[in-house]
């Protein structure tokens, strides 16, 4: 069997602290690190660290990241970056993260 995919899911949460608000889910085919950040800037700093230090080869972003936030994280790394899409996000008072963090 081949090695499992090492991926990260980054989500925006009020006062999210990527140093402590993180957890691994490990299955036979995927090892997924879920990490909270409080804004786009934290995600831009975090993403390259995950690639370099954790061996992450794919990143998925939560729906709180709008198009601008997704582009910022994608520009920070050389691995595929995908995103769950919401035009408005229920966890961010029904607005896009682009409106809050850009």
SEFI-717937 format. One line per field, with one value per residue (C-alpha): x, y, z. Coordinates in nm, 2 decimals. Example, Ala and Ser with C-alpha at 12.3 -4.5 7.8 and 13.67 -1.06 7.14 Angstrom:
BEGIN
c1: 1.23, 1.37
c2: -0.45, -0.11
c3: 0.78, 0.71
// end
This chain:
BEGIN
c1: 0.00, 0.12, 0.17, -0.13, -0.21, -0.10, -0.34, -0.44, -0.78, -0.74, -1.05, -1.12, -1.25, -1.27, -0.95, -0.83, -0.47, -0.29, -0.03, -0.30, -0.62, -0.52, -0.58, -0.49, -0.74, -0.55, -0.71, -0.55, -0.55, -0.54, -0.37, -0.56, -0.44, -0.72, -0.60, -0.78, -0.66, -0.82, -0.75, -0.60, -0.25, -0.22, -0.32, -0.06, 0.21, 0.08, 0.05, 0.42, 0.51, 0.27, 0.42, 0.78, 0.75, 0.45, 0.50, 0.15, 0.10, -0.26, -0.45, -0.82, -0.97, -1.30, -1.59, -1.48, -1.21, -1.34, -1.18, -0.92, -0.83, -0.80, -0.57, -0.35, -0.30, -0.24, 0.02, 0.21, 0.27, 0.36, 0.10, -0.26, -0.50, -0.88, -1.17, -1.51, -1.74, -2.00, -2.10, -2.18, -2.06, -2.29, -2.00, -1.89, -2.22, -2.33, -2.05, -1.75, -1.41, -1.31, -1.53, -1.38, -1.01, -0.93
c2: 0.00, 0.35, 0.62, 0.80, 1.15, 1.41, 1.70, 2.00, 2.16, 2.53, 2.70, 3.05, 3.08, 3.38, 3.38, 3.07, 2.99, 2.76, 2.66, 2.50, 2.47, 2.17, 1.80, 1.50, 1.26, 0.95, 0.69, 0.43, 0.65, 1.01, 1.19, 1.51, 1.80, 2.04, 2.38, 2.70, 3.05, 3.38, 3.56, 3.53, 3.65, 3.36, 3.12, 3.26, 3.21, 2.87, 2.71, 2.71, 2.58, 2.29, 2.20, 2.22, 2.09, 1.85, 1.72, 1.84, 1.80, 1.94, 2.21, 2.26, 2.59, 2.63, 2.83, 3.13, 3.19, 3.39, 3.41, 3.66, 3.46, 3.14, 3.32, 3.45, 3.10, 2.94, 3.20, 3.12, 2.75, 2.52, 2.25, 2.22, 2.44, 2.39, 2.55, 2.47, 2.75, 2.96, 3.30, 3.39, 3.19, 3.11, 3.11, 3.46, 3.65, 3.55, 3.74, 3.62, 3.62, 3.85, 4.13, 4.08, 4.01, 4.18
c3: 0.00, -0.07, 0.19, 0.31, 0.18, 0.44, 0.41, 0.62, 0.67, 0.79, 0.93, 1.05, 1.41, 1.64, 1.84, 1.66, 1.77, 1.53, 1.79, 2.02, 1.82, 1.60, 1.58, 1.36, 1.22, 1.09, 0.86, 0.64, 0.34, 0.48, 0.76, 0.81, 1.03, 1.12, 1.24, 1.34, 1.26, 1.35, 1.02, 0.67, 0.77, 1.02, 0.75, 0.51, 0.77, 0.88, 0.54, 0.44, 0.80, 0.75, 0.42, 0.55, 0.90, 0.88, 0.52, 0.41, 0.04, 0.00, 0.19, 0.21, 0.34, 0.52, 0.37, 0.58, 0.33, 0.04, -0.30, -0.18, 0.12, -0.08, -0.33, -0.05, 0.10, -0.24, -0.33, 0.00, -0.09, -0.38, -0.30, -0.42, -0.22, -0.24, -0.06, 0.07, -0.07, 0.10, -0.05, 0.31, 0.60, 0.90, 1.14, 1.04, 1.09, 0.73, 0.55, 0.35, 0.52, 0.23, 0.38, 0.73, 0.66, 0.33
// end
